[in-house]
Amino acid sequence: MEQLKMRRDASPASKAIFPAGYSIRSFRPGDEDAWCRCCIDGELGLLECSKAQFDKIMTCDPCVKLENIYLLTAPDGNIAGTITYQSGHANDEGYIHMVGLAKSYWGKRLSLPLVNYAVAKIIEDNNTHIFLTTDDWRLAGIKTYLNAGFIPITDNDEMTTRWQNVRQKLM
């Protein structure tokens, strides 16, 4: 089934304010396992955690620049989450990709600042449109995206119905 789509314009994002002790940085070689763990825990469909899997999904994708793979570091030094921004899908468009938090960091209000950080980076790189895809059952993620200024794309009857169902579940 086709994923749900959301978009956002390049109006300024809310400042990405992380809880005390958390910081964000770009990917560095050696981060592959931590990135995979966040994606597995984030239920992104990743079943294997390895450098080879990371390379297959990220390094081999011409739309992914390693400096646009962001990792959220927790006060304990572990990687708490990840978000990637892809470019090159279309002119002046950034794409939010592979957003995941390690399970031990769920419920700590980390997702919205993570998304806001990526949105700010996309805008900083002079993109005027921001796009993402998600799944109907990712209600917490959808709520975060809505709070970050994304709006559903309802370009056909099926999508309109699916978004109506999501909105009912969010109430």
C-alpha positions, 0 to 999 in steps of 0.5 A, a space after each residue: 500500500 502506498 504510504 501517506 504523504 505530508 508536506 510543509 512549506 519553508 516557513 521557519 521551524 520552531 527552534 529545536 530545543 532538546 532536553 538538558 544533556 541531549 545534543 545532535 550531530 551528523 553521522 560519523 563512521 562507526 555509527 552504523 549499528 546505533 543508527 540501525 538500532 534506532 530504525 529497528 526500535 522505530 519500527 521502520 521496517 528494518 530487520 537487520 542491524 549491520 553496516 551492510 544494511 546501513 550502506 544498502 539503505 543510506 550510503 548507496 542512495 544518491 539522495 542521502 548525504 552523510 552530513 544530513 544523517 543526524 543522530 541525537 545523543 543522550 546524556 549517557 552518551 548513547 544514540 537516542 534517535 536519528 533523522 535524515 534529510 534527503 535532497 535531490 528528489 526535486 528542485 528546492 525540495 527536502 525529504 524527511 527520511 528514516 526517523 526513529 528513536 531507540 525504545 529506551 528514549 520513547 516518551 521523552 519528548 524528543 521527536 518534535 525537536 528532532 523533526 524541527 532540527 531537520 526542517 531547519 536544516 532543509 530550510 537553511 539549505 534553501 529548499 522551499 518545500 519539505 516532504 515526507 511519507 509515513 504509515 497510517 499506524 504511525 499515529 505518534 509520528 503523524 502527531 509530531 509531523 502535524 505539530 511541526 507544521 506538516 499537512 496531509 496530502 490528499 491527492 486522491 479519494 483513497 488518500 482522503 479516506 485514509 487521512 480521515 481515518 487517521 484524524 479520527 484515531 488522533 482525536 
